[in-house]
Amino acid sequence: MTDLRRLAIGALVVSLSVGLASNVLFLAAFQFRSDWFLEPTGMLGAGATSAELLRWASVLDLIGYYLATGVLAYALWRILRQRDPVLADLSTLAALAYTVAGGTAAAVLAMVGPMLMEQHAAAGSADQAVIAGQFGILFEVVWRSVWQLFDGILIGAWWLGVGLLLRGDQPTLSRLSITLGALAAIGAIVNALGLDLIRDIGLGLVFTLWTIWWVLLLRAFLKSSPPFGAGHA
């Protein structure tokens, strides 16, 4: 097994394990309440346990969805660049920008979110109103503006590029990747329009297909399927 294949397989395993674990911790931090996802300030009184869960959910999100994606994007770029250098370079640039922007937002949420929850619990009623406003702005910036709008455009561009580069020998993976790219673009538009219900339904679909995409790509690497075989990677 070549170093690039090991790198890609390791990144995919991290995404599948750590990334999915972060989803569970986010749900637990929000106490599985859908109304808090729509209005995050509702969780300010959820207590110290939810604050710690939010911290670790964000840290795992940083590792599983952002840092691991950057590593995977590099490995795929090395493998696929000879097919179309311009397309590979541009789509990988989008993936790296996604990693930096989204990873930075995750780090900010991990540190600032729990801190505001702790301050809210210790503050008087007047200060609580100010902290609630700050908490709401934090989630609007991290959750809506970076993760669901800017990052949606960037990772959509990467998925589209990868899908086009894999058309010749991974048709199923290619179609799924292109579909994800299209859904990410539509989701960014829906988010910008403030269509909350449609956005949240779309996010559920994207995360489901994203997990399937990870599994199919991991299987292709493990089976040394073209272009991920020993003679390619």
Secondary structure as the mmCIF struct_conf table of DSSP 4:
data_model
#
loop_
_struct_conf.conf_type_id
_struct_conf.id
_struct_conf.beg_label_comp_id
_struct_conf.beg_label_asym_id
_struct_conf.beg_label_seq_id
_struct_conf.end_label_comp_id
_struct_conf.end_label_asym_id
_struct_conf.end_label_seq_id
HELX_RH_AL_P HELX_RH_AL_P1 ASP A 3 VAL A 14
HELX_RH_PI_P HELX_RH_PI_P1 SER A 15 GLY A 19
HELX_RH_AL_P HELX_RH_AL_P2 LEU A 20 ALA A 29
TURN_TY1_P TURN_TY1_P1 PHE A 30 PHE A 32
HELX_RH_AL_P HELX_RH_AL_P3 SER A 34 LEU A 38
BEND BEND1 GLU A 39 GLU A 39
HELX_RH_3T_P HELX_RH_3T_P1 PRO A 40 GLY A 45
BEND BEND2 ALA A 46 ALA A 46
HELX_RH_AL_P HELX_RH_AL_P4 ALA A 48 ASP A 61
HELX_RH_PI_P HELX_RH_PI_P2 LEU A 62 LEU A 67
HELX_RH_AL_P HELX_RH_AL_P5 ALA A 68 LEU A 80
HELX_RH_3T_P HELX_RH_3T_P2 ARG A 81 ARG A 83
HELX_RH_AL_P HELX_RH_AL_P6 PRO A 85 ALA A 122
BEND BEND3 ALA A 123 ALA A 123
HELX_RH_AL_P HELX_RH_AL_P7 SER A 125 PHE A 139
HELX_RH_PI_P HELX_RH_PI_P3 GLU A 140 PHE A 150
HELX_RH_AL_P HELX_RH_AL_P8 ASP A 151 LEU A 165
TURN_TY1_P TURN_TY1_P2 LEU A 166 ASP A 169
HELX_RH_AL_P HELX_RH_AL_P9 PRO A 171 LEU A 193
TURN_TY1_P TURN_TY1_P3 GLY A 194 GLY A 194
HELX_RH_AL_P HELX_RH_AL_P10 ASP A 196 LEU A 222
TURN_TY1_P TURN_TY1_P4 LYS A 223 SER A 224
TURN_TY1_P TURN_TY1_P5 PRO A 226 PRO A 227
BEND BEND4 PHE A 228 GLY A 229
TURN_TY1_P TURN_TY1_P6 ALA A 230 HIS A 232
#
